[in-house]
Amino acid sequence: MKNTVVTFQQMKERGEKISMLTAYDYSTAKLEDSAGINAILVGDSLGNVVLGYPDTISVTMEDMIHHGAAVARGAENSLVVIDMPFMSYQASVYDAVMNAGRLMKEGRGGAVKLEGGEEVCPQIRAISQAGIPVMAHLGLTPQSINVFGGFKSQAKELEPARKLVRDALAVQEAGAFAVTLECVPARLASIVTKLLRIPTIGIGAGAGCDGQVLVYADMLSMFSDFRPKFVKAFANVGDAMKAGFRAYDEEVKAGSYPAEEHTYPMKDEVYAELENYVDSLAK
Ligand code: KIV
């Protein structure tokens, strides 16, 4: 059955944990969907993982629509949440609503996600009122990397922790259906999770959250540029891929691939005629 924002709310109320992973393409989305993952995030982490940027700043609306639509085609049951990229919502409420609308109409998402707390509540309210479910994102918000001065855990001290609590209540009040908590102390995430009616989805925020999200290329050990402390390697797909690529390289160079069984046949009489034809061309 298709997961929706209502499913998220019901899962929180029943105390059932919500699973979420990123995906950026059709085939990965299909695999995650068939594994029973509740929600797929088309994260702007595609900037790092797929496009090779050092951060998410350069990711465009066109990137998100292109990859969002591919994921949506592969996600039969998972809720597809598409990230609003840097500068698609910060400058004005109008931009935010129009761009969220594009992610739904052209990207075929079931919800959008944006970063920030009280300062983006007007955007969250307007997008929600336009009939588009919004997931908020607090803590380490990668689009503000230049303010944080690097990928660092957040809200460890009392004042920033208090601010995060206020932000979480504010985004809930503005109409967010869920909130991502990234790289914050597990104790703070547990407090926020108990305080909110809406589900919290943690990434580097401990087990007390209502759900968890990870970048799929991190948890499969496919992305090696950096590995945050909170990532667990659930499989070593990176090494398996490298081994496969090496084996292919060796066989192509040795001439052992493709073998007979990988080729399409031609009847002897057709082949003989074709040889005659080629000979005649050479004369
Ligand atoms: O872009 C992304 O993948 C994200 C997760 C890190 C939550 O926002």
Residues whose N, C-alpha, C, O or C-beta is under 5 A from the ligand:
A	BS01	KIV	T22 G43 D44 S45 I203 V213
